[in-house]
Amino acid sequence: MTAGAAAAMAAAGWRSASADTTGVTATEIKIGHTNPYSGSASAYSSLGKLEQVYFNKMVNEQGGVAGHKINFISLDDGYSPPKTVEDIRRLVEEEKVAFTFNTLGTPTNSAIERYMNQHKVPMLFVATGADKWGNYQQYPWTIGWQPSYRIEAQIYTKYMLQQKPDAKLGILYQNDDFGKDYPAGVKDVLGDKYSKMVVETTYEATDATVDSQIVQLQASGADVLLVVAIPKFAAQAIRKMHDMNWKPMFFMTNVAISVGAVINPAGPENCIGMISAGYLKDPNDPRWNDDAGMKEWRAFMNKYLPGADQTDGGYIAAYAVSDTMLKTLKQCDGDFSRENIMKQATNLHNPGNPLTLPGIEINTSPTNYHPMKGMQLQKWTGKTFELFGDVIVGT
C-alpha cells in the first residue's frame, strides 16, 4: 500500500470515527418526534398518526433505507412548551435519536431550538411556518419545510389591496411567534400605512374562546378580516362571525383550513368565500381524483389508516413532508451521521413531491432553509377550495 493510500484511508477512518452517528446502528435509525395528541391543538394529531405508520410500517415493510429500519418515536407534548422540552430531552438523552423530524408548533419548537442546536441534533422540517426557521446563521441545525407565515401574509395583503385599496383590516392572531409573523408580513406590504389601515387583537393558546375578539374587530369597523389561529379557535371564529352575520373579506391562515378539523366543525356553509393560500393538493377537490399523487396517498390511507377522516388535510401535509424526509434519507447514501443528514437536508434540488400543487418546488441550500416559497390563493366554495390566480413566489 502506498503512503498516499494509507493516508487517505486513515483520513477516511478519522472522518468515520469523528462523525456523530448517535441513533444509528448497522440496522436501525432512530427518529424523534413530538406532536399534540392532546390539548388545544390536538386537531393536529393526524400528522403524528400518519408519520408513525409511514416510517414504522410502510418504509420498514419496503426494507427501510439503505438496509436500516426506522424506529420512529413519537411523544405527546400537548402543545405545551415545557412538556416539549421534557419530551425532547428524553428523546435526545435517553432514547438517543439521530435527529428529530416535523416536531409541531411554533411555541413548542421555539422552546427547544437552542437546546437542539447546542447539542448539534438536526431538527428537520419542523411543522410550523414561522419565518425564523430560515435563520441558518444562528440556528444551523434547524430547518423548516412549509412556506413562511410572513410570506403568506404578504400574499393576502397584496390581494386585499388589489380588491379593496381603502380596506380596514382586522387581524386576530395567536400571541406568540406563530401569530406575530402575520402582522409583520402585512406591515412589509403596507409600510407606514399600517397603523391607519389595521386593527389588531390577540388570543392565548390557553384561552377558552375567541368570541370577544371577533366582536371587538367587527365593532372596529374592519371590512377585511385575517384570522391567524390553530384549528380550535379558527372554527370558533367562523361560527361567531356567522352568528353575528358579519361578512367581511375573510382570510384564514393555511394551517387552519382542514375540512375535517376546521370547516366541518364550523359548518361548511358558514365558510363560503373564505380565502386562504395553499401549497398542497386538497383531498376534497375533485380535480385531483385521477391525480397519481392523490391515488398514491389514498392507497396509503386505505392500507395503513383505514377509517381515518380523509377530509382532514393534516394527513395530506404529513404524507407530503414524510416524502421529503424519506428522499433526504435516501440521498444520504448510507451515511446517517448527524452531519451528513443535515448536509443532505440542506441540499435538496426539487426532488418532487406527490402532493404539492403544480408549480410548487422544494429547494434548499446551506444558505436557504425555506424549502418552499410558493403558494396559490384559493377560495372555499361550500364543498371545496377553488384555486385562483398563479403560484406566487415569495422571497
HELIX and SHEET records of a PDB file:
HELIX    1   1 ALA A    3  SER A   18  1                                  16    
HELIX    2   2 SER A   42  TYR A   44  5                                   3    
HELIX    3   3 SER A   45  VAL A   53  1                                   9    
HELIX    4   4 TYR A   54  VAL A   59  3                                   6    
HELIX    5   5 ASN A   60  GLU A   61  1                                   2    
HELIX    6   6 PRO A   81  ARG A   89  1                                   9    
HELIX    7   7 ARG A   90  GLU A   94  3                                   5    
HELIX    8   8 THR A  106  GLN A  118  1                                  13    
HELIX    9   9 ASP A  131  GLY A  134  5                                   4    
HELIX   10  10 TYR A  149  GLN A  163  1                                  15    
HELIX   11  11 ASP A  177  LEU A  190  1                                  14    
HELIX   12  12 GLY A  191  LYS A  193  5                                   3    
HELIX   13  13 TYR A  194  MET A  197  1                                   4    
HELIX   14  14 ASP A  211  ALA A  219  1                                   9    
HELIX   15  15 PRO A  231  MET A  244  1                                  14    
HELIX   16  16 ASN A  254  ALA A  256  5                                   3    
HELIX   17  17 VAL A  259  ILE A  263  3                                   5    
HELIX   18  18 ASN A  264  ALA A  266  1                                   3    
HELIX   19  19 PRO A  268  CYS A  271  5                                   4    
HELIX   20  20 PRO A  286  TRP A  288  5                                   3    
HELIX   21  21 ALA A  292  TYR A  304  1                                  13    
HELIX   22  22 GLY A  313  GLN A  331  1                                  19    
HELIX   23  23 ARG A  338  ALA A  345  1                                   8    
SHEET    1   A 4 LYS A  69  ASP A  76  0                                        
SHEET    2   A 4 GLU A  28  ASN A  35  1                                        
SHEET    3   A 4 PHE A  99  PHE A 101  1                                        
SHEET    4   A 4 MET A 123  LEU A 124  1                                        
SHEET    1   B 4 VAL A 198  TYR A 203  0                                        
SHEET    2   B 4 LEU A 169  GLN A 174  1                                        
SHEET    3   B 4 VAL A 224  VAL A 228  1                                        
SHEET    4   B 4 MET A 249  MET A 252  1                                        
SHEET    1   C 3 ILE A 275  GLY A 278  0                                        
SHEET    2   C 3 GLY A 374  TRP A 380 -1                                        
SHEET    3   C 3 PHE A 385  LEU A 387 -1                                        
SHEET    1   D 3 ILE A 275  GLY A 278  0                                        
SHEET    2   D 3 GLY A 374  TRP A 380 -1                                        
SHEET    3   D 3 ILE A 392  VAL A 393 -1                                        
END                                                                             
